[in-house]
Amino acid sequence: MSETDLEQFETVRVGALRDEREYIQKKVFTKWANSVLEKAELKINDLFEDLRDGIILIKLLEIISRQPIGKPNRRNLRVQKAENINKCLQFLRTKVIVENIGAEDIMDGNRRLTLGLIWTIIRLFTFRDIKPETEGAADKSIDTNSAANALLLWCQRKTAEYHGVQVTNFTNSWSNGLAFNALIHAHRPDLVDFKKLVAADHVGNLNNAFNVAVNELGIPNILDAEDVDTASPDEKTIMTYVASYYHYFARMKSKMVEDTKNAEDQKGAIHRPSKGTIDTPATQQEKAAKTPTRTKPIYVDNRNVGQKPPAPPPTFKLNFRKSQALQAANNQQKPSLENIDKQVLYAVDDHAIQVSKSDHSNVRELIWDLIYSKNIIDELERVRVIFRWLATKNLNEISFIDVEPGSPEEVLMGLKTRKTSYAKVFDTMCNNAELRSEIIRGYAKGFDYLPGQSFTPGQHEHSWNAVNIFGTWCLFDANWGARVIIGEQDTDENLHYRLDEYYFLAEPAQLIYSHFPVDPKWQLLEGSITLEQFENMPRVWRQFFKYGLEFVSHRTAVVHGRGEINIKLRYPENKPCVAFSFNIHFENGDKEYSDVKLNRYIMHENIKCVASFRLRLPQNGSYYFKIYCKENSPANKDNVYKGVCDYKIVQEEVVGQQTAPFPNCSDRQWGPGSDFLRYGLETEQQTATIFTRNGKVELWFRVPNTMQFKAKLKHNCSSDSELEGYCMYRKVGNTAFVNITAPARGEYGLDIYANDPSSEGTSLVHVAQYMIECKEDVKAEPLPKLPGGYLGEQPKFCQFGLNTLSHQNPVIELEKNSVEIQFSFVQKMMTKVKLVDAVSNEDYPDFVFTQTHGSVISIFVVIPNTGFYKLQIYANPDSDASNQLAGMYNYLINCKKITQPVHPFPKKYSKWNEGCYLETPLSLHRNSGDEVLFIVVVPNATAVAVIAGEEWTYLQTTQPSIWEGKVKLESFYGHGAEVTVNAKYGENTKSYKTLLKYTI
């Protein structure tokens, strides 16, 4: 077999093994999920299909976590499915790091990531309560801090004495089936006759264990013998099944202990009936667990600065509480401030603030004043009042009397001389308040940290705390919780002290992005991470989690780029609108390249709850890139952007020979901005980049009310004035249009401004910007330069009740040189229309003819030459005596072809405007024929005549006001003769009034 054939064989083999593993995992995970969903009478038939809408996934999580996720959206749109799945992902990310899985992956049925999501759920909720036991023999090299290793250790100890069983892994150690039978026999020897099992009968042994487990123990049978009896069984599926053994036998043992205790209690009560129930000494944790939540807030005394604190009673002594070792896993749900009544919480905080105004002689006096004087029993309230006091008190000014070495007073005063830390102070106060506290030492990504830096002893070291509250270890950072860093140059002088809630009861899965404990057990995560993984994680600030952000693309601190880089973050749809900004600089701090700001080499846009940052950097090298965010709502009073995450960008290869910055538009965010939403504008354009077709782009917005618009085109090598003719905008009804004609290949920025003239006058606000990319070879002529808001309806158009009947688009593209335009009106109007060359501004009054019939105004136009023309319509109600005509509507006509001879329309005289109407002819020329039919409507006339030179032709009336007849004009062509239409009013007059005049 050749080397190529061998490679092809290996590729096929690896693919087949991957498919087989996926098949087994899908089958087992489906059975596992159905065993959970059975309680809700739900069932998954196809794991990859049935989770796509997120509905079953929500139910699965709610059942297994016993926590509400939220009501699922049952509509079938993709956005509603994403909403359901994102609820699940957000819930999981509060408990564990979930990477590389997005809602779109589950919706699209991504096999690998769907299996990965289910495995994450299994690990989180099936393995979280697994603890190693202390008795029995086992492999001492196993790290028992991992739930998987704890499970392996449990299996080893339970099967150590069984012949032929050697459990070293969760794969081939289980292939012969003996290990499963040994686990059952170790707990229920009555169910399995282990001596009769034959080691070589793999399938028989497996089926025996599986049948006993399901029929006698009620453990769901999620494995098939043929899936385990292989050379390399799937590790995850076996771990999932073995974990069900662990939980069943753990419950069995717990019940036996409880039954024994109850029996002993009953026996003791029988021997001492006169004593009643036995009151055994309770631990503080038990007392606290039984202590009812305070329903009334404590009374708070307002103090002045320096006011003397209350003195403790002589009998009061500090009771130092020494911490105990951390258990393998937390059994209790993490405490939450949500469990405390808001008024109670406010009172506790206010009490801490008032206490901070007093100076205390010693720690005994301080602890009494802070906690025991108000009888604060609840452990969470105790931690809160200490944390709040530390965040308020200026510890640089604290002073005690008679400070002894090693005393709590020395610890607190050590902050002045930097001999101690906030963590030590917090730990000292907690322990003296009868709370179990631990100091956690490790590394932290502080304000002086840069992405990509390595952590070594002596650098970036930090300490924080874990406090055991109601049996659960919780994380606190009193140092970072008592400071807010301001200013771009972060120094100690720029620190303001106030409470930062994020570092109180910090979420382990969030804190791990900035705090790395040297002892991995204090990560308090289901699966611990290494220091190398910590170093590779992006620098994440607390605001990242406040705004509910998630990584979509780059999850490493250092990003290596060849060409463009697109960094993406997801933000939640159901939270207040957020806005992003960013900053980038070279490794040496420079923010410009060849006098151009580096920010112009980044294009940011938001699409469907994903913020993307397209980096097109100008030269190879290292950069530092920081993303900022703010809540874009009226509730955000300070309106300040705050950092959410940092990256180091190592650009290894740039785009092309010379990278150009993006067009210099008005904002850093491309696409619709916050004011776009504020005005209630809508568009179907989803992306900020629009590609031309035949060199053109049309963009439109729905407009809720009367608004003014302006659009400007930008290009790196052209001025705004040079580009004016290539950008045109107009409003048609409740829709605004922007038309772009690209001058040539390249990138163009489009700035769009708007305002509501009824409340904002004439000042315009930037509402959106788009990237117009032309990748075609085009030869475009610029459009005419028109004033802002020129095209389409003018302010009084709707006010006077006019409406377009024929051409609603104010830009008319003509393949001929004539057009008829019609409007309707609700009251009699006096109108005037002007046809003007858009380039030369030459007026063409002879080529426009208007007339009214009923409630319709018709405008006839002939174009003398190809090119652009402005058609301007003015009007005023007949009832308005001022006779001042106002602009109503403006068109831009682009005449591309001359398809007919151009002849002037007849001139109208004043009497014509009294209800007259011309049916035919609209013009006279040699092609009209020797004999021309005239049909006119002339109300109230007693006679109508057409005069050509000196020859009169009387028209006949066939219907009221309608006059018609044929006029011989053969002899008048070519001589510049005039032809008029005239009318006589009344029988007693011989005079005629001229109505129309044609020039032949």
Disulfide bonds with the S-S distance in Angstrom:
none
